[in-house]
Amino acid sequence: MDLLVTNDVIACWEDELPFLQGIPRLDKMVALAWHLRQRDAQRAVLLADDADAMMNYVLSDDQALAYSAGSTARARLLLVRAEALWLYAKFDEAERLAIQALQAFSAIDAAHAGEREQGSSDAHYLLAAIAHNRGQITTLFEQLELAIAHAQMCRDADREAMANAFLATQMIFRDLPKAIERWNIRYKTELDDPRPIVAACAQEYFFYVGSLSSDFGSAIAHAILAYEFCLDYGELRRAVTLLSNIGDGFNSLNDHQAALQWLQTAHDLAKPKAWPASVGGTLVQMAETMRRLGRFDAAKELLTDALETLAPMSEARMYLMALRYQGDLSLDLGDNEQALASFRLLQEKADARDQLDFRIGSRRGQARALSLLGQPQEAINIAEHALMLAKYSKDNYRRIDVLRVLAAIHMRDNLPAPADMSAPSAPLHYLQQALDLAANISGYNVTGELLDEVADAQAAIGHFEEAFNLSRLAISSREKIHTQEATNRATAMQISHQTERMRAEGEHLRELANAEAQRAEVLQQSSAILERLGQVGQEITGSLDANAVFQALNRHVQGLLHVTAFVIYLMDADQQSMTSAYGVENGEPIAPDTVYMSSMVSYSVRCIKQRSDILVEISPETEIPELIPGTEPVLSTLFAPLMSADTVLGVMTIQSSREHAYGERERMIFRTLCAYGAIALANADAYQRLTQTQEHLVAQEKLAALGSLVAGVAHELNTPIGNCLLVASTLQDSTNTLVQKLAQQSLRRSDLSQFCEEAKLSADIMMRGLSSAATLVSSFKQVAVDRTSEHRRPFELHQVVHDIIATLNIRIAHAGHMVMQDIPMGIRMDSYPGSLGQVITNLIENAILHAFDLRGPGKLRISAIRPEPHRVLIQFADNGVGIPEENLKRIFDPFFTTKLGQGGSGLGLNICYNIVTSILHGQITVKSVLGEGTSFYLDLPLEV
C-alpha cells in the first residue's frame, strides 16, 4: 500500500469504484479508505465499515479464502480508524486500535512480508504521533526509530523519509546544533530528490531550521513548497500546521497583513475538519498576530478559544505555545497574576516534555511577572535558572532575552550585586554580557531597546556622557532596524510574489495535466465501458429465461445509467398493441400497461415506427408529462426498440429525474443493452417454443409407445388367458358329462379316471398360463418405483451379489449360461440392498433374453472397483450379440423392446434406470459392440 497518492489518483479511483465488484471493489475500497483518512476522515471510516462488511458477509467462503490480502486489509482498516480517532484527539482509543493493527500486521506470513513491514512502520508512526500529542517524548523517539527500522526492512524510501523528518523536527526543538550536525548534509542532497515525498520532507526540515535560526525568508520559501506537496498528497493536518507556521514567519518579518492572510487560509482549511490540533493551532497563531498588532481584546478571545479547543491535548507543543502567548498577552495587559499562572503551568509542562525553548521561555516570563508583582528575589532566582538553561542550549537569542530581564529586575529593585560582577552596576553587568553575545552573533542587529536599556543603566550611576552616546547609537540602530524591517517586508513581498507565480505556474501545469488526463480518462473509460458491456452482453444473452433477462437488464441499466423508472414493452400476438412485461420505479414494481399501435402520442409507438431511439428532454419550467403511465414526473427519458434481425419485439425505456441525464455516451450504452436484450429475448422465445415442441413430441412418443405396449401386453396376455379359457371350457364340458353320468348311474371307473387325468392336465395348463399373465402384470407395475417399500441398511456388496446369483443359478444354468463374480471383500455400503438386487436380477434376465439369441452358452461377469473413496463402480458384462448403435440411446426408455410379443415388455431396463437414479442416487450407463457383447456400469455412492 502506497503511503501517499495525489488527488488526481483519488479522483480516478472514485470514478472506478461504482463499476467494480467482488475482490477488485474490496481492494479499491481499502485503498480509498487509507488515502482519504485526512482528506475526508468520516468517509474513510464509512468505507472501512463497508469493506469490513463486505469481507464478513458479501464474499463467498471460497472468495474469502482466496483473498490472501484479507488479513492485511483488516489491519490497514484498523489503522484508518485509529488515525481518525487521533485526528479528533481521542488518543486512548486511537492508541488501542493502532496497537491492534500493529499486532495484526505482525501476524502476517512471510509471503506478504513487504505489506507486513509497511503496515508495521505506519502503525509505529501513528503511535509516535499519539505520544507526541501526549507529551511522551521517550515513547515518541522509540516509536519513530521502530517506524524507520520497519521502513528500511521493506526498502520503502517514502516511509523512511517521513519518519526521519518527524524525528529530525523533534530534535530541532530539543537541540538545534545537534540536529543540524546530524541532518543538514543529508537533507541538502534530498532537496532536489525526484521522489516527491523525500523532497517535501527536506523542505519541511529546512523550514524549521530556518525559523529557529531567524532566517525567516528562506524558511517561508521552504514551507510553501512543503505545503503545496501536502495539499496535493492529502496530508491536510501537516498542511494546516505549515500554513500556521508560514503566518508566524511573516509575523517575524513584521508583515502582519500577509501573516493574517496565511493564517486565515489555515483556519479555513482546518475548521471544516474540526480537528482540535489543527483548529487550535491556527487560533493560537492568529491570537499572537493580533497581540503584535496591539489588538489585545481580540487576541485574548482567540487564545481562550484556542486553549478550550486544545484541552484534549494539553501536553502537546501547540498547547505549550498557547500558554506562552497567554503569558505574554497578560503582561501586555498588566495582568501579572494571570501571566505568572500561565508561565508556571507552561514550566510544568515544558519540564515534563523536555522542551528546552519553552523551559527557558516559561522561566523568563515568570521572572518578569514576579518582578512586576514585587517579588524581586524570586524573580532573580528563576531568571538565573533560565540563564543557565539558555547557556546549556547555546541559544544566544534567548540568552540575551534572559540577561535583559535580569538587568530590568536590578534596575527596578535594589538587590545585592552578582558575585562575579565587574561592571559598575548589576544592570550594566547583565547588559554588557548581552551586548557581547550580540556582537558574536552573525547578522544580529543590536536593537534600539537594548541600547536604551544600557543608556538608562549608565545614567542611573551618573555616566551621562556614556548614556548620551548610547542614546544616539539607539537612534541609529532603530534607523538601521527600520531599514532591516523594510528589507524584511520587501523579502516578504518577494516571497508572496514568488508564491503567487509558483501557484500560477503550477495551476497552468495542472490544467495542462488535467486536460491530458481527461483525454486519457475518456479513452480509458471508453475502453472500460466497452469491456464491461462485453461482459454484460455475455451474461444477458447467456440466459434462456425471459424473467432472468429482465432482471439482468434492470440490474445493468441501474448500474450504468441514472434511472428513475425502467420498463420493457413486448409486442402482443396480434401485433396491434404492446404490454409492459417488466417495469420498476425506484425499486418498486410498476403496474402492467398496454400501449396500442394506433396511438398518435406514444413515444414507444413512434420509436417502433422509426426503428430508432428517441430522447425526450423536459424543461423544469414546463408542465412535466408522465411519460410512463403511473410513474413520477421526470426531466429526461429515453426509448429504444428491441429488434432481432428485422423483427421488432418491443420497446425498452428509461426515465431520469435529472436534466440532460442521457448524453451520447449514455445513449450508446442504452442502445447496446437494448441490442443484447433483444437477442436474449428472441433466444428465450425460441427456446420456449422449442421446449413446447419437444414436450409435445415426447407426449406423442409416449402415447405411441403406450399404444405399442398395450398391443404387446394384450398379445402376451391373450395367449395364456385364451389357453386358460379353452382349458376351462373343456374342463367344464367334461365336468358336466361326469355329473350327467353320475346322475344316470352310468359312470364307469374308466370315465372317472379319464376325467381326473383331464382335470390334472387342465389345472397344469391354467397355472402356467395364469402365472405368465401375473408375471407380466407385476413387471408392468414396476415401471413406477415405490421407494417407500424399500429398506435402507448397511451391507457387504460381495455378500449381497453372491446371494442374488445363488437364487438365480437354477435359471442361469437351465438356460445353459455361466455367471462369474469378481467383487472384492470390504466394499461396505449403506443403501438399499433390495433395490440393488432388483437391478442385478433385471440385468441378468435381460441378458438371458436378449444377449444370447441363437447362440451357444454365454458368459456373464459382475465386478466392482472403488474409483473414489466414497463411490463404487459395478460392471455387468456379457459376451452376447451386442446392441445396435441406434438402440443404445433408447434402451432405458419405457416400453422400448426388441422382443415385444416374444417375452419382452420394454420395462426391465427402464425399471433398472429408475431404481439406480431415484433410489440408489447413482448413474447407469451402457457400452456395446455388435458381436462382442454388452457392459452395463452402475456408478453408486457407498452411502445414500
Steps between C-alpha positions, in 0.01 A plus 500: 500500500645838398551744784359799309343558158393816315150644483482404129553134588224521761263653242571212258435244773172667591389478136599132476335384825134488381595265213690248715369187671639225720865506605605785261235720664618397846862586414397843372286568809792419731737722298252788498435470873876518567566798275188693603585481871602868510324619187161386637538307826129431544462349153819302552347338809175428311698335221687297760168383647369408153820310419479307826137415430590385152771269634265364767173459314528559123798294388434129469704259710711413197561866419588581859743208507652606169533861618849460636525871575205480740703516819704791360182684406347458845818629667511797261137586578581493872769761434249714307267506800791558740624802303148645486479473878845662533393791280203558731730485806356172632845372586414202723271341241742587220789335684295186567408456133852583382642228727238255368601590144868453588425156641298410190783608270752306709294182450512518119702217344828531312324481164383859560811627681503831311143587602573381855800734540321794333203461732721462807689818405171690461372372834817606684486841328143553622595389852782757488251772400273402790797510740594843362156641579518349848842643569658153534840586355676171574217300344496740205865436414470124558203468267666711229814286511281189459311661212831574325627145561190337346511740202861402440411129516262536207721764330222758498674833447181702544415358841860528614511866389177586684612338826846659478346844437280461810805396703714785366230758579484385861879518531497854359277615787711316759853571374535704183883476462489123544216469248689709245808289549308177444259594223616801295727318255242231430212738446698734274544211256133403528360847419514414128409133539266386219283319755239758610462373857875498564545850358204636698644361825826684427309824435318466833825433688665817364189699584532415872877552498457839331225605740708423813804664339303819423544447124132558447505583128669174405289309753174627351608404147570145616170485691295609198645222285435245774145633542423462127616139518286426808195652334540285186579179689225519760717581805253765613599505866861581409372747243313693771805496728722630220251777417496608865880503514521696174276759661726506807799549267338803340432631852871476570560700183257766635262437207192442711257545211660211308512302824126539552429394140694178542349436842150557365570245225618256767189557710268461199666167421495379860156609617287258288717212621438585868833349602597654837874523424449671164221736601670586831837557330359754255318683783826522700696655215217740413489609865874573502465703181223704660718555808785633287255733329390632842149352474513347845127430543479305175821315591360406841175368351688293242734358763208402723341310209835343414565372854148357518542327163843363594385375842490131392869526409633713784847342477547584132753761387223717357335520842834609650528772238149619587603525868809704408297739285241526778774598745642763263151639437428517873822702552393738222163540670661553843339184640819380666328239718351330192833528323675328793240220504534443124881489511503266801267257325718529190810420709335189646407365158824604328710331769296181463545504122863618510418779254803721559375812323181500708693419818706818446202711392281392791765604757580826322127586504465408868797721587337801331165434666653447847700821468190696406317340793764623744681170554848591376696222674276227364525670160881499520513133598283377217667732248841357598362152435375615158846642423662168591265314263566753223876452541452122481289527187751735333204705389649849517177670398313371805810558715495870403129519593566349844796738564276796420240371747768470773616855426143630520445331838812662644401837353159475663610375841804556721643148515842362590748511214598175323805331650698513174406861416777706342286781360412817694145369566298180485283616208813587301650164596218313329452744211870496413481120473202540268694744280801267489279209394329714236837596353583132449174416321544520126249740343348602833403866528506639854154644557433859607316364803814320624714807445244718681508258794884531515472880478251502788733283706793742434287801590391328821860505626570854370681414176298747297747538214505125440121501530474775237728317258304179548173686433642622170603142418148389587357751251741378235413140582131573464561658162704197401234266632233698319705447187525133588126485565443658161732240355307232682174634363654507155612144553151410608354669192751322281410167659129574450566590139705186444229298668230641275720443195567141605130451560417643158761283332386200698137571412590531131692173509217341695247616240716356223539176694126490572417553135734219402368283782143567390582392147668187633211445738246524217693238305539285810133534592396416144719191508375404844137554397542292185666224702226508761226508236659191347476322835144627547409371154631155580293491819179627341512293181609192695158471663207318338246611761314824426460599866874452557567719195272772642678489837845515339405794277358692796809433712743618235289798390488615863875444538607684184246783474297728723153344493184591688269265310569207265239321286508232229204477259454186286284472189177311545415203276267712282778755436241773569611584852784475752479397865757577767664170589727653766512836675652655815519850643739573786520127566119451514299310233290700253148381417469337152402736222387453139590738215307475173687537173233739379606761759611830351675633813681198638878529482520120513291473184708770328815316602380179331379673187830694464701196608742726689548632853321817613629741767250727671622796710248691714566847634442541877298813434244318284227266612667161515303215339494148639671323211451154653149465647501493879857628542642813659563815294845501339735729308668251263373184334637265235325245275661236279351212296571136578582354158627155402596492132206685340249396762385755759449330837405811696643814665730567795476837675666677794421824686713729717420781741819681387526753221700387196566163659558320173780628278650323202701267723190398697298451181771274360494290818119480491491401131754226571296368793188502282681298232612246759151490647337445160735210422443343841119537481494357149708206617276454804189501280656252256608279787152509651347401164756223461431374851127496434558313172725250674245445775231446237719251312588317820134479593417364153788254519384379842147457372630306202720288728208448735286385208775265392534374857126444532499308175801292610364442849160411354669251269711356783196471728269369228693173450517376862154632588354355177662166574363511853154586366511210250617256765241631745217454246625149416521419869149641543364269225677199652361589840146529363534161329631344820213646701244373245641145504507506877135603506408224256705249702690419181841627625774252447834482669677572172290819454602623844866427437488679164335805664767512770778498243329771296444708817863468604625596153258795485612625840865485393425690180298770685767543767769557239287743305381698801855510647629643172225766503566585865875543429427739212262708713756513783770626261264764368433626853875542566528777239432743789748432780349509847784620725297479817495120473882482510710471816840660535772316697878447506615195302803333342479530120679168438249309717191662348610429142595143597151439646331641189700277268427200723124553466527527121749218442228248407354744244848580361613136488171391339565753222849349458695810607763572766540804734826607664534735801810720545412729791766546769418466867483818712273717281236602754197696398222675690222488242205293377610140439155390380497763227858415400399131482205590276735686261747208479216249457350706216841531331549119517148437369558755225827329398341153495213631284694722258878444512524133399233481232583206271838454668658228709574527874585854607708658771385767746741689724432732797796703635551809717771759575522819710605790270454746789500455878123547526379332179487153340488410130319169424544349151256240360638357175397227256661356188175499308390640166524865608260789444470694172619860531160643404342321800759601764336840559156342551556188706412678828182653356179354634324256267796466265576133416610295204313195635147637524270201483793266557534535876631856509290783643748791466482563873799313647777750419272795567438357845880470546547864396232627740639298793862608441423870460208543742574259784871425481593862401740377233543480125465213253673497161551244224767415245459240230673367187303284259622142511717558807256558782358769726608662829278687744669731758341597831675801662361508855577684825604278790261688725166634381 
